[in-house]
Amino acid sequence: MDPADSAAGTVSAGRSTSTRLPPGDIGVVLATLRARRGWSVREFARRANVSEGQICDLESGLRNPTPAVAAACDAAFGTGRELVQLAGPGRRDARAEGVVEAGPVVAGYERVLWS
């Protein structure tokens, strides 16, 4: 095992340079990889060339990474394209899952208010 991998809490698979990803959604994975390396949010953001706020949003699940941000995170962690694949092209914005169309809600309140 490579000493850097040992210190980071990762295991390389044979000749592969990829890092085994921990289980979980992309935010959990990013936070776990960062913690294994002992990086602060600031250090991770610097290495991935993204803002600290964006890292916080990703790790907390408020946002999903764009393919470009996932690729930047892959480059920072040396995970090949594993984070790009985990983020996937079919992922929706995390906040969009909680959006409700207002039409039926408003119509329901109108019935209550005007009856």
C-alpha positions in Angstrom: 0.0 0.0 0.0 1.2 3.4 -0.9 2.1 5.5 2.2 0.0 8.4 0.9 -2.9 6.1 0.5 -2.4 4.7 4.0 -2.4 8.3 5.4 -5.5 9.2 3.4 -7.3 6.0 4.5 -7.7 4.7 1.0 -6.6 1.5 -0.7 -5.4 1.4 -4.3 -6.7 -1.5 -6.4 -3.6 -3.2 -8.0 -2.0 -0.9 -10.6 -5.0 1.4 -10.7 -4.5 5.0 -9.4 -8.1 5.3 -8.5 -9.2 5.6 -4.9 -12.0 3.5 -3.6 -15.0 5.7 -2.9 -16.8 5.4 0.4 -20.5 4.5 0.2 -23.1 7.3 0.1 -24.3 10.1 -2.0 -21.9 12.5 -3.6 -21.9 15.0 -0.7 -21.1 12.3 1.8 -18.4 10.9 -0.5 -16.8 14.3 -0.9 -16.8 15.0 2.9 -15.4 11.6 3.6 -12.6 11.9 1.1 -11.8 15.3 2.4 -11.7 14.2 6.0 -9.6 11.2 5.2 -6.9 13.5 3.8 -7.2 15.9 6.7 -8.1 18.8 4.4 -10.1 21.7 5.5 -12.9 23.0 3.3 -10.5 25.8 2.3 -7.8 23.4 1.3 -10.2 21.2 -0.7 -11.6 24.3 -2.5 -8.1 25.5 -3.3 -7.1 22.1 -4.8 -10.3 21.8 -6.8 -10.3 25.4 -7.8 -13.9 26.0 -6.6 -15.3 28.3 -3.9 -15.5 27.2 -0.3 -19.2 27.9 -0.3 -19.7 25.5 -3.2 -17.8 22.8 -1.3 -20.1 23.4 1.7 -23.2 23.2 -0.6 -22.0 20.0 -2.2 -21.1 18.3 1.1 -24.3 19.3 2.8 -26.4 18.1 -0.2 -27.8 21.5 -1.1 -26.4 21.1 -4.6 -25.1 18.4 -6.9 -21.9 19.0 -8.8 -21.9 19.9 -12.4 -19.7 17.5 -14.5 -17.0 20.2 -14.5 -17.0 20.5 -10.7 -17.1 16.7 -10.3 -14.1 16.5 -12.6 -12.2 19.1 -10.6 -12.9 17.2 -7.5 -11.7 14.0 -9.2 -8.5 15.8 -10.0 -8.0 17.1 -6.5 -8.6 13.7 -4.9 -6.9 11.6 -7.7 -10.0 9.5 -8.2 -9.9 9.2 -11.9 -13.5 9.8 -13.2 -15.2 8.1 -10.3 -16.8 11.3 -8.9 -18.0 12.3 -12.4 -19.6 8.9 -12.8 -21.2 9.1 -9.3 -22.6 12.6 -10.0 -23.9 11.2 -13.3 -25.6 13.1 -16.1 -29.1 12.2 -14.9 -28.8 13.9 -11.5 -31.2 16.7 -10.8 -30.4 19.7 -8.6 -30.8 18.7 -5.0 -33.1 21.6 -4.3 -35.4 20.8 -7.3 -36.5 17.6 -5.5 -38.3 19.7 -2.9 -40.0 22.1 -5.3 -43.8 21.8 -5.5 -45.9 23.3 -8.2 -47.8 26.2 -6.6 -51.0 25.9 -8.8 -52.7 23.1 -6.9 -51.6 24.5 -3.5 -53.0 28.0 -4.3 -56.2 26.5 -5.7 -56.6 24.5 -2.4 -56.2 27.6 -0.3 -58.7 29.5 -2.5 -61.3 26.9 -1.8 -60.7 27.2 1.9 -60.6 31.0 1.9 -63.7 31.6 -0.3 -66.0 28.8 1.0 
